Structures are given as structure tokens and as C-alpha cells.
Amino acid sequence: MTKRLLRLFLALLVPGCPLASPAEQPARIHYQELDPARADRPWSVEFSVWEGGASNGVDSGKVLFREKAELQPDSTGFAQYWLGNGTRLLGALPEQRLGLEKVLFVQVRDLGNGQPAARRFALGAIDQAYVVQNMRFKSWPAPKRYHPDFKTVLPDQIRRGVAVLYPDGRVQKEDGSFLRFTNSMTSGVQELFDYCASGNVDGYIVGGSVPHSQQVVYQIKAPLHLHPAQGFTLETGSILLAISTNIVNENGLTIDSCMMVNIFIRGLIVYRGNGYAVAVQPHELLPLDTFVGRTVVDTDVEITSLAGGGILFDGSINFSRFAVSEINGGKVGVHVTPGSSFSNNKFTCMHVHGHSQTGLWIEAGARNTWEINYHPDGMDPTPVITAATDDLWFAAIGANTKPGLILRPTASGNQFHLMALGGGFVNQALRPSNRFYVASDQPAGLSKLGFSVEQPAVAASGVSTVNRNPYPVIVTILTPGAATGWALADVYQTPQKIAAPLSAGQSMTLMPGEGLALDYTGPAPTWAWRAVP
């Protein structure tokens, strides 16, 4: 009987919209299978979902759903299917009200061939999903064999498990043979990416200094696309990716969905178009964990230098690290687009400089760490604009004529440890919960420290004045007026009233977001605000 390579991956995804009723939230179960013997040959199966029963007890427990479906494999025998799109035979898919604590199983039965026994798979809860726990393969793919074996050092320096691109455009496969691309638009770089994705191997681009030049140059005349990957590493020697000036409105290098991927480009990417030198922009599903969606997660990216174009973050990008030694020139240095799920990442660049529009333009995100030094050089950009929440910044920000930092209305809960803040800042935040920690040798007028902080007028009797500054302020009573009492309000605007008159020289401290209301029956008191770093 022909051996069959069966690979399954199922996930029960529970949509998280709290406004929908349980009936509006059926589970999504994804199935995929690889069987080369069935390439381009559709076949029928029956799916069923069960609650309870034994892990090896086919048809045990309570059946919740059953349907008949047809799988449509491609030319390689790969087929995938979302349950719920076939002919329903019984029940409905589980709903959110089942929760993630239920004991669920999925059974798959091929139709025809005398009704063979069903295959049963337990589902276990991970985050907001159910995934298969006891998946087994009918047969494992044959491992790649090398002669000599993997540990043998060969004179031609074959790197086992790695495809290597040479400066003449040749790609040396992991078995030592070569692929040659005489008409490559990318000096073999895109072809290397393609082969690594199809051959499931890591990639390496040969570099090194050459006479009268800093790096080995690879001419790029078409945009580069790094395919979705899991458990993949790309490394380079000292190289220069020279993006052609004919690439105007497209990005130079696009990094698609990644999980547990390491990208180390030890060299320079030169870009002179209207887009970005590098775009981290997940478009396609991951090759294995398709249920996760289009995302970059648990990934490490390091690039030595970007010249003429910055880096774009667009889409779901979480729990990853990005480090660039230098981002030099172009319109925008770093851009996180609005609507992106950009969270729990760390971004480091010790030399961001020379942009015509904006240095760092953060339009979305939460709980990220930023380590940056910004200098405008001879340009006049806005160095940093952020609308994010709960980010942590360690920064030295230089500016020419524009404010060094602008807090957009949605910015909240951010902490800025500032070694320098040229040009001062603009605080548009609606929620006064951002905090600045600034060296005291910064000019008071720019950083709005000390008595240079905005001096609000005393409000009407009983009306709270909120500290909207990113610093604590000390409010000193200059004259008590006809005060009869006052009330302090915490960041949640819960007041604590004090029924006592004020006195000249009396001081009260307000943290960002806290308020102070004065009660008076005649002349209003007067005060002075002093911000402290």
C-alpha cells in the first residue's frame, strides 16, 4: 500500500467580541493535510466534534457537530479546510459559552474505501484557542541525508542545513550543489529567499570588505520579499544591498509573517524611493501555525544600517526585538501605522538622524520599549510623535526649530527617561498619565520644569484643577484669600476633602492626573505651580 504522509493541524479559535451573543460566536476549526499520492485529486471526508469521552475511544462522548466535506489538494497533495463550510449532518459548531475548560475531540473519517476507522484528536486550550494535543503522523517525512555526514568538514566549505548565496549570484544548496541564476533581478537574493522557503533551510549571504569598498555589493532591481517562516535564520556577512532608484513607490525589503525567526543583516541597505527601506508587514499566514493569523511574533531582527529610507511596522507585530545601529535619511525613520497591533516589542537604534519629515512616528502600540538617540542633522523634522500607550522610552532627543516630542491625544501611561529633550514638547494627551524623567540640567523653558511649567488660573470655588503635566507639581499657596477648605483628587478623581483654611506658604503635591479644588467664599486664593523632574 502506498505510504501516506499525513500532517494535521487543527485549532479552535474563539472570537473575543464581548458584545456578541454566544450563538454569534461559533468556533473555527482548521484542518490541513499533506498527501502527495492525492495531488490534484479531491476526496470526501466526514468531520465531527465531540465533548468528553476517551482519548482513544472513537465515537465516545457527546457528539456536538458533524459534517461532510470535500478536500481539494493542490499539485503537491496539500489540502486545507475550515470546518463549517460543508454539508452539515448534525448539530452546530461549539459556541463560546463552552469556554476553554471543556474536554473536546475532533474526529476525521475518510469516506470510501470501506469506511475506515476515524482518527480522533484531543483539543487542548492554549491562550484563546484549542489545539490538537495527541496528533500523530502516519509516516514521517524522510530526513535529508548527507554524504559525508553533517559533522564532516569539507574542503569546499559546504554548510549543512544552510543555503549560501555568493557574490556572483550562485546559491550553494545544503548538499553542495549549485543553483545558478543568470537573469536575476536581485543578484540572487530573492532566489535565495525562495529556495530557503521551499527547501526548509536557513540562509546565508556571503559578504566581506573588498578593495576600495566597505562591503560586498548586491544590486537589487526588484523589491525583495522574505516569505512567511517559522524556526528560520537568515544571516549575512558584511554586505550592501543597493536598492535600485527604479523602485520608487514600493518598499525595498518586506518581511512577511514570522514566528521564532532570526534575521541578522550585517551591513547596509541603501534605498532612495518614496517608501521604506525595510517593511515589517505580515501579509500571508504562517506556514505551520496558520490559526495564529498573519503576524510577526517571537522574532529577532538586527540590521547594521539603513540609508535613505527607514523601517515600517504595519500589522500584527508582537513580542519581538528589533535593533538597527543607524537609520540615516529619508522622510521617516521609524513608522508604526495606525491600526497596527504593535505590542510588547523592543526597538533599539543608537543613531537615528537626518530625516526630512519625522524621526519616529508611532501611531499605535502598547507596552513597547524604545531605546533611541535622535539628531535632525541639517534637516528640520519633528523628532518623535507618539500616540501609543504604556510604552517605556530611554531617549536622547535633539531638535532644530520644532518640538522634540509630541504626545498625541491617545497617548497615555507612557514613561520617558530623557537624557536630552531638544525643542521641548507638546502635550495633546487627553488622559494625563504620561510621565517624564528629565535630567535637571535641561533648559527649564524647553522641558517646562520648575516654575516654567504652565501656571493655571485658580478655578471657581469647588472646581478641581487637574495636573495635566508629565511631571509631579508642587502647588504653593501664595495668598489664602477667603478659603474655607480644599479637596485633593487622586488619578481616579476620588476626592479627599479637608475642612480647614489655607495659609500662605502651604504646599501640596499633585502627581500627573491628580487634581486640587479650593473652596472659598470671598476673594480667591492665589498659587504658584512648580514642576519637579
C-alpha positions in Angstrom: 0.0 0.0 0.0 1.3 3.5 -0.9 2.7 5.2 2.2 0.9 8.3 3.1 2.4 11.4 4.7 -0.4 12.9 6.9 0.1 16.2 8.6 -2.7 17.7 10.6 -3.1 21.0 12.3 -6.4 22.0 13.9 -7.2 25.0 16.1 -10.4 26.0 17.7 -10.5 29.8 17.7 -12.9 31.6 19.9 -13.7 35.2 18.7 -13.4 37.7 21.6 -16.1 40.2 20.9 -17.9 40.7 24.2 -20.9 42.4 22.6 -21.9 39.3 20.6 -24.2 36.6 22.0 -22.9 33.0 22.2 -24.9 32.0 19.2 -23.0 34.5 17.1 -19.6 33.0 18.1 -19.2 29.5 16.6 -15.8 28.0 17.0 -13.4 27.9 14.0 -11.6 24.6 13.4 -8.9 24.5 10.7 -7.7 21.3 9.2 -4.8 20.7 6.8 -3.3 17.6 5.3 -0.4 16.7 3.0 -0.7 13.5 0.9 1.4 13.5 -2.2 -0.4 10.4 -3.5 -3.6 12.5 -3.7 -2.1 15.5 -5.6 -4.9 17.3 -7.5 -7.3 14.5 -6.6 -10.2 15.7 -4.4 -11.6 13.3 -1.8 -14.5 13.3 0.7 -14.3 13.2 4.5 -16.5 13.4 7.5 -15.6 15.7 10.4 -17.1 15.5 13.8 -16.6 17.4 17.1 -17.1 15.6 20.4 -17.3 16.7 24.1 -16.0 14.2 26.6 -15.2 10.5 26.0 -11.9 8.6 25.9 -8.9 10.0 24.1 -8.7 6.7 22.1 -12.4 6.0 22.1 -13.7 6.7 18.6 -17.4 7.9 18.8 -17.2 8.1 22.6 -18.7 11.1 24.4 -21.3 13.6 23.2 -21.3 14.5 19.6 -21.7 18.2 19.0 -21.3 18.6 15.3 -20.9 16.5 12.2 -20.5 17.5 8.5 -19.4 16.1 5.2 -16.8 18.0 3.2 -14.6 17.6 0.2 -10.9 18.3 0.4 -9.2 20.0 -2.6 -5.5 19.3 -2.6 -3.0 21.2 -4.8 -0.3 19.8 -7.0 1.8 18.8 -4.0 -1.1 17.0 -2.3 -1.6 19.8 0.3 -5.2 20.5 1.3 -6.7 22.7 4.0 -10.3 23.3 5.1 -12.3 25.3 7.6 -15.0 23.3 9.3 -18.5 24.7 8.9 -18.3 25.1 5.1 -19.5 21.6 4.1 -22.8 19.8 4.3 -24.0 19.8 7.9 -25.2 16.4 9.1 -25.8 17.1 12.8 -25.7 19.9 15.4 -23.6 23.0 15.1 -20.0 24.0 15.9 -19.4 24.6 19.6 -20.0 28.2 20.8 -18.0 30.4 23.1 -20.2 29.5 26.1 -18.4 26.2 26.1 -15.4 28.0 27.4 -11.8 26.7 27.2 -12.1 24.3 30.0 -14.2 21.7 28.2 -12.8 18.3 27.1 -13.2 18.3 23.3 -12.1 16.0 20.5 -12.1 16.2 16.7 -12.6 13.1 14.6 -11.7 12.8 10.9 -13.0 9.9 8.7 -12.2 9.4 5.0 -15.3 8.4 3.1 -15.0 5.5 0.7 -12.5 2.6 0.9 -15.0 0.6 3.1 -15.5 3.3 5.7 -12.1 3.1 7.5 -12.0 3.9 11.3 -12.0 7.6 12.2 -8.9 9.3 13.6 -9.5 11.1 16.9 -7.6 14.1 18.2 -7.8 15.8 21.6 -8.1 19.6 21.7 -6.3 21.5 24.5 -6.6 25.1 25.5 -3.7 27.5 24.6 -4.4 31.2 25.1 -7.7 31.8 23.2 -7.6 28.6 21.1 -8.0 24.9 21.2 -5.1 23.0 19.5 -4.5 19.3 18.8 -2.7 17.6 21.7 -2.3 13.9 20.6 -1.6 14.4 16.9 0.3 11.5 15.2 1.7 11.2 11.7 1.0 8.1 9.7 4.6 8.4 8.4 7.3 10.9 9.0 9.0 12.6 6.1 12.3 11.0 5.3 15.1 13.1 6.8 17.6 14.7 4.5 20.8 12.6 4.3 24.2 14.0 3.6 27.4 12.3 2.5 29.7 12.9 4.2 27.6 13.3 7.3 26.6 16.6 8.9 29.7 16.9 11.2 32.3 16.3 8.5 34.2 19.4 7.4 34.6 19.5 3.6 37.2 21.4 1.6 34.5 23.3 -0.3 33.0 24.6 2.9 29.5 23.2 2.4 27.3 24.4 5.3 24.9 21.6 6.2 21.3 22.8 6.6 22.2 26.2 5.1 21.9 27.6 1.6 24.6 30.1 0.8 24.5 33.0 -1.7 27.8 34.0 -3.3 28.5 37.5 -4.8 28.4 36.1 -8.3 24.7 35.1 -7.9 25.2 31.4 -7.3 23.3 29.7 -4.5 25.1 26.7 -3.0 22.5 24.2 -1.7 22.9 22.4 1.6 24.0 19.3 -0.3 26.9 21.2 -2.0 25.4 21.5 -5.5 24.8 24.9 -7.0 21.8 26.8 -8.4 22.7 29.5 -11.0 20.5 32.5 -11.8 21.8 34.3 -14.8 18.9 36.7 -15.2 18.3 37.5 -11.5 16.9 41.0 -10.8 18.3 40.8 -7.3 21.8 39.4 -7.6 20.4 36.0 -6.4 19.0 37.4 -3.1 15.3 36.8 -3.9 16.2 33.4 -5.3 17.9 32.5 -2.0 14.8 33.6 -0.1 12.7 31.4 -2.4 14.9 28.4 -2.1 15.1 28.7 1.7 11.3 28.7 1.9 10.8 25.8 -0.4 13.7 23.7 0.9 13.2 24.5 4.6 16.8 25.5 5.2 18.5 28.6 6.7 20.1 31.2 4.5 23.5 32.9 4.5 24.6 35.7 2.2 28.4 36.0 1.7 30.0 39.4 2.5 33.2 40.9 3.4 35.2 44.0 2.6 36.7 44.3 -0.9 39.3 46.7 -2.2 38.2 50.4 -2.2 34.8 49.4 -0.8 33.2 48.8 2.5 31.0 45.7 1.7 30.3 43.2 -1.0 27.6 44.9 -3.1 24.4 43.1 -4.2 22.4 45.1 -6.8 18.6 44.9 -6.1 16.5 45.9 -9.1 13.2 44.4 -7.8 11.6 44.6 -4.4 12.7 41.8 -2.0 10.1 39.6 -0.1 11.1 37.4 2.7 8.5 34.6 2.8 6.5 33.6 5.9 8.7 31.5 8.1 8.9 29.6 11.4 12.1 28.5 13.0 14.2 30.1 10.3 17.5 32.0 10.4 18.9 34.4 7.8 22.4 35.7 8.3 24.8 37.8 6.2 28.4 38.8 6.1 29.3 42.4 5.6 27.1 43.3 2.6 25.5 46.3 0.8 22.0 45.8 -0.6 21.8 48.6 -3.2 18.1 49.1 -3.9 17.7 50.5 -7.4 16.3 54.0 -8.0 13.7 52.4 -10.3 12.0 51.1 -7.1 10.1 54.3 -6.3 6.8 53.6 -4.6 7.5 50.1 -3.3 9.4 49.1 -0.2 12.9 47.7 -0.5 12.7 44.6 1.7 9.4 43.3 3.0 9.5 40.8 6.0 6.3 38.7 6.0 4.8 36.7 8.8 7.5 35.2 11.2 7.5 33.1 14.3 10.7 32.2 16.1 12.8 33.7 13.2 16.3 35.3 13.4 17.3 37.8 10.8 20.8 39.3 11.0 21.8 41.6 8.1 25.3 42.8 8.9 25.7 45.6 6.5 24.0 48.5 4.7 20.6 48.7 2.9 20.6 51.8 0.6 17.1 52.9 -0.5 16.1 56.1 -2.4 12.4 55.6 -3.1 9.2 57.1 -1.5 8.5 54.1 0.7 10.7 52.3 3.3 14.0 50.5 3.1 12.5 47.7 5.3 8.8 46.9 5.9 7.9 44.5 8.6 4.5 43.8 7.2 2.8 40.4 7.6 0.6 39.7 4.6 0.4 35.9 4.5 -0.3 33.1 7.0 2.5 31.3 8.8 3.5 28.1 7.1 2.6 25.9 10.1 0.6 27.8 12.8 -2.0 29.1 10.3 -4.5 29.5 13.1 -2.4 32.3 14.6 -3.1 34.6 11.6 -0.9 37.0 9.8 1.7 38.0 12.4 5.3 38.6 13.4 5.9 37.2 16.8 8.8 35.9 18.9 11.3 37.1 16.3 14.7 38.8 16.4 15.8 41.3 13.6 19.2 43.0 13.5 20.3 45.4 10.7 23.5 47.4 10.8 22.4 50.4 8.8 19.6 51.8 6.7 20.4 54.7 4.4 17.8 56.9 2.6 14.8 55.1 3.9 13.5 54.0 7.3 11.7 51.0 8.7 7.9 50.4 8.6 5.9 48.4 11.1 2.4 47.6 9.7 0.2 44.8 11.1 0.2 42.4 14.0 3.8 42.5 15.4 4.3 41.4 19.0 6.8 40.0 21.5 9.8 40.6 19.1 13.1 42.5 19.2 14.3 44.9 16.5 17.8 46.5 16.5 19.3 48.9 13.9 22.6 50.6 14.5 21.8 53.5 12.2 18.8 54.9 10.4 20.0 57.7 8.2 17.9 60.0 5.9 14.7 59.7 4.0 11.3 61.0 5.0 10.6 59.0 8.1 13.0 56.9 10.3 10.6 54.6 12.1 6.8 54.4 11.4 4.2 52.3 13.2 1.0 52.6 11.3 -2.4 53.3 12.8 -4.5 50.2 13.5 -1.4 48.0 13.9 -1.2 45.6 16.8 2.3 46.5 17.8 2.9 45.5 21.4 5.5 44.1 23.8 8.4 44.7 21.4 11.8 46.2 22.0 13.3 48.6 19.4 16.8 49.9 19.7 18.6 52.4 17.4 21.5 54.4 18.8 21.7 56.7 15.8 18.5 57.8 14.1 19.2 61.0 12.2 18.7 63.3 9.2 15.0 62.8 8.2 13.0 65.4 6.3 9.6 64.8 7.9 9.6 62.7 11.1 12.2 60.8 13.1 9.9 58.3 14.9 6.2 58.3 14.0 4.4 56.0 16.4 0.7 56.0 15.6 -0.3 52.8 17.5 1.0 50.3 20.0 1.3 49.4 23.7 3.8 48.2 26.2 6.9 48.5 23.9 10.4 49.5 24.9 12.3 52.1 22.9 16.0 52.9 23.1 16.9 55.7 20.8 19.2 58.7 20.1 17.8 61.1 17.6 19.5 64.0 15.8 18.0 66.0 13.0 21.4 66.9 11.4 20.7 69.8 8.9 17.1 68.8 8.4 14.1 70.2 10.4 11.8 67.2 11.2 9.6 66.6 14.2 11.8 64.1 16.0 9.3 62.0 17.9 5.5 61.7 17.6 3.6 59.1 19.6 0.0 58.0 20.1 0.9 54.8 21.9 0.0 53.6 25.5 2.1 52.2 28.3 5.4 52.4 26.3 8.8 52.8 28.0 11.3 55.1 26.5 15.1 55.7 27.1 15.9 58.5 24.7 18.1 61.5 23.9 16.1 63.7 21.5 17.7 66.5 19.6 15.7 69.1 17.5 16.2 72.2 15.4 13.1 74.5 15.3 10.3 72.0 16.0 9.3 70.4 19.3 11.3 67.3 20.1 8.3 65.3 21.3 4.6 65.4 20.6 2.1 63.4 22.7 -1.0 62.7 20.6 -4.4 62.7 22.2 -4.5 58.9 22.7 -1.0 58.8 24.3 -1.3 57.6 27.9 0.7 55.7 30.5 4.0 56.2 28.7 7.2 56.7 30.7 10.0 58.8 29.1 13.5 58.6 30.6 15.1 61.6 28.7 18.8 62.2 28.6 18.1 65.2 26.4 14.9 66.9 25.0 15.7 69.5 22.4 12.8 71.7 21.2 10.6 71.0 24.2 7.4 69.0 23.9 3.7 69.4 23.0 1.2 67.6 25.3 -2.0 66.8 23.5 -2.8 63.8 25.6 -6.4 63.6 26.8 -5.6 61.4 29.7 -2.8 63.0 31.9 -1.0 59.8 32.8 2.3 60.1 30.9 5.5 60.6 33.0 8.8 62.3 32.1 12.0 61.8 33.9 14.3 64.5 32.7 17.9 65.4 33.8 17.7 68.7 35.7 20.4 70.3 33.6 17.9 70.5 30.7 16.7 74.1 29.9 13.7 74.7 32.1 11.8 76.6 29.5 12.0 73.8 27.0 11.3 70.9 29.4 8.7 73.0 31.3 10.3 72.2 34.6 10.3 74.3 37.8 8.3 77.5 37.7 8.4 77.3 33.8 5.5 74.9 34.0 2.2 76.2 32.8 0.6 78.3 35.6 -3.2 77.6 35.6 -5.6 80.1 37.0 -7.4 79.2 40.2 -10.7 77.7 39.2 -14.1 78.6 40.6 -14.8 77.6 44.2 -15.1 73.8 44.5 -13.9 73.1 40.9 -10.9 70.8 40.6 -7.8 71.8 38.6 -6.0 68.7 37.2 -2.3 68.4 36.8 -2.0 67.6 33.1 1.8 67.8 33.1 4.0 64.7 32.7 5.7 65.7 36.0 4.6 65.9 39.6 3.9 69.5 40.6 4.2 71.3 43.9 1.4 73.8 44.4 2.4 76.6 46.8 -0.3 78.9 48.2 0.8 82.5 47.8 -2.2 84.1 49.4 -5.0 82.2 51.2 -7.9 84.5 50.2 -11.2 83.6 51.7 -10.6 79.9 51.6 -12.7 77.6 53.9 -11.2 74.3 52.8 -9.9 72.3 49.9 -10.1 68.8 48.3 -7.4 66.6 46.8 -8.4 64.2 44.0 -6.4 61.1 43.0 -5.8 59.9 39.5 -9.2 58.3 39.6 -10.7 61.7 40.6 -11.8 60.4 44.0 -11.7 63.4 46.3 -10.4 63.8 49.8 -11.9 66.9 51.4 -10.2 69.0 54.1 -12.4 71.5 56.0 -9.7 74.0 57.1 -8.5 77.4 55.9 -5.3 77.8 53.8 -2.2 79.6 54.9 0.5 81.4 52.8 3.4 79.1 52.0 1.4 76.0 52.4 2.3 73.4 49.7 0.6 70.4 48.2 2.0 67.8 45.7 0.0 66.7 42.7 1.1 63.7 40.7 0.2 63.6 37.0 -3.6 63.2 36.7 -4.3 64.3 40.3 -6.4 67.4 41.0 -6.9 70.2 43.6 -10.1 72.1 44.3 -10.2 75.1 46.6 -13.3 76.2 48.5 -13.7 79.9 49.1 -16.5 82.4 49.8 -14.8 85.7 49.0 -11.6 86.6 47.3 -9.9 83.6 45.6 -6.6 82.3 46.9 -3.5 82.6 44.6 -1.0 79.9 44.0 2.2 79.0 42.1 2.9 75.7 40.4 6.4 74.2 40.3 7.2 71.0 38.2 9.8 68.6 39.6 11.6 66.0 37.4 
